[in-house]
Amino acid sequence: MPETSAITVLVVDDQPLAREGNALALDSAPGIRVIGEAADGREAIEQATRLDPDIILMDVRMPGMDGIHATRGIVDGGLRSRVIVLTTFDLDEYAFGALRAGASAFLVKTATHQELVDAVRVVARGDAIVTPRITRQLIDSYTGRDQSAPGAQCLSVLSPRERDVFNAIALGLSNGEISQALHLSPATVKTHINRIFAKLAVRDRVQAVILAHQLGLTIGGQAN
């Protein structure tokens, strides 16, 4: 893959060996280029602002500013970088905290190097990495702390086809699965998704699924 089209990554971890290992694994993968490293959340925000990476691989538990607060700072700062957080345990409070802060995905720290590479590629292309099991627990965690729910009228900004795609996102379907289910080309699906995110003012699939739940859509179908 040409260097100009490589996915650029910033690796953030307070442990040098873990950070260097992940950076080496990603930088060795075709089509991925590590352009920076950071040892804590504050440095992560500074590096993200300066380097503008496509993806940030973010450890959650770090001294000083942790990964949750760093993710929130990156999202609130309007940076385009997508964040993948690394947690110690699957579905722990740190993972959910990071997703609520605006992270696009999470992986456990025991993930293999190939799983890291795959996650970077999936998130970079805007595809799904949130399974229904995780989504259900994320929704429960999120809605238990955020009681503000938008009105269903916000969906009126979507075209009928965009609503079909939005419903498919709520079901946890990937871009490829949406393409097959709705008989659309992958490029058309991606165009619809980008328009949906812009119209509904959501950053990515995680926030889109949460919004779908707040509007009465549930994993497995419509609630009303």
ChimeraX attribute file (.defattr): number of C-alpha atoms within 10 A of each C-alpha:
attribute: neighborCount
match mode: 1-to-1
recipient: residues
	/A:1	8
	/A:2	7
	/A:3	11
	/A:4	9
	/A:5	10
	/A:6	14
	/A:7	21
	/A:8	24
	/A:9	28
	/A:10	24
	/A:11	26
	/A:12	31
	/A:13	25
	/A:14	20
	/A:15	13
	/A:16	13
	/A:17	10
	/A:18	15
	/A:19	19
	/A:20	15
	/A:21	13
	/A:22	21
	/A:23	22
	/A:24	14
	/A:25	16
	/A:26	24
	/A:27	18
	/A:28	13
	/A:29	14
	/A:30	13
	/A:31	17
	/A:32	21
	/A:33	22
	/A:34	22
	/A:35	16
	/A:36	18
	/A:37	22
	/A:38	21
	/A:39	18
	/A:40	23
	/A:41	28
	/A:42	17
	/A:43	15
	/A:44	28
	/A:45	22
	/A:46	14
	/A:47	19
	/A:48	23
	/A:49	16
	/A:50	10
	/A:51	15
	/A:52	17
	/A:53	23
	/A:54	21
	/A:55	25
	/A:56	27
	/A:57	27
	/A:58	32
	/A:59	29
	/A:60	29
	/A:61	19
	/A:62	17
	/A:63	11
	/A:64	11
	/A:65	15
	/A:66	21
	/A:67	32
	/A:68	26
	/A:69	18
	/A:70	24
	/A:71	30
	/A:72	19
	/A:73	18
	/A:74	25
	/A:75	19
	/A:76	11
	/A:77	11
	/A:78	10
	/A:79	15
	/A:80	15
	/A:81	23
	/A:82	25
	/A:83	29
	/A:84	27
	/A:85	26
	/A:86	26
	/A:87	24
	/A:88	15
	/A:89	13
	/A:90	16
	/A:91	16
	/A:92	11
	/A:93	13
	/A:94	21
	/A:95	26
	/A:96	23
	/A:97	20
	/A:98	27
	/A:99	23
	/A:100	22
	/A:101	20
	/A:102	24
	/A:103	28
	/A:104	27
	/A:105	25
	/A:106	25
	/A:107	23
	/A:108	18
	/A:109	16
	/A:110	12
	/A:111	11
	/A:112	13
	/A:113	16
	/A:114	12
	/A:115	13
	/A:116	20
	/A:117	19
	/A:118	15
	/A:119	20
	/A:120	24
	/A:121	16
	/A:122	15
	/A:123	20
	/A:124	18
	/A:125	12
	/A:126	17
	/A:127	19
	/A:128	20
	/A:129	20
	/A:130	19
	/A:131	12
	/A:132	16
	/A:133	11
	/A:134	14
	/A:135	20
	/A:136	17
	/A:137	13
	/A:138	23
	/A:139	22
	/A:140	13
	/A:141	15
	/A:142	16
	/A:143	15
	/A:144	9
	/A:145	9
	/A:146	9
	/A:147	9
	/A:148	8
	/A:149	12
	/A:150	12
	/A:151	10
	/A:152	12
	/A:153	8
	/A:154	11
	/A:155	18
	/A:156	10
	/A:157	12
	/A:158	17
	/A:159	13
	/A:160	11
	/A:161	12
	/A:162	18
	/A:163	16
	/A:164	15
	/A:165	24
	/A:166	24
	/A:167	22
	/A:168	22
	/A:169	23
	/A:170	25
	/A:171	21
	/A:172	23
	/A:173	21
	/A:174	20
	/A:175	24
	/A:176	15
	/A:177	16
	/A:178	23
	/A:179	19
	/A:180	13
	/A:181	12
	/A:182	13
	/A:183	11
	/A:184	15
	/A:185	14
	/A:186	15
	/A:187	11
	/A:188	13
	/A:189	23
	/A:190	20
	/A:191	12
	/A:192	20
	/A:193	22
	/A:194	15
	/A:195	15
	/A:196	22
	/A:197	16
	/A:198	12
	/A:199	14
	/A:200	15
	/A:201	11
	/A:202	17
	/A:203	17
	/A:204	22
	/A:205	24
	/A:206	25
	/A:207	21
	/A:208	21
	/A:209	27
	/A:210	23
	/A:211	19
	/A:212	23
	/A:213	21
	/A:214	18
	/A:215	19
	/A:216	13
	/A:217	19
	/A:218	22
	/A:219	20
	/A:220	12
	/A:221	12
	/A:222	14
	/A:223	10
	/A:224	7
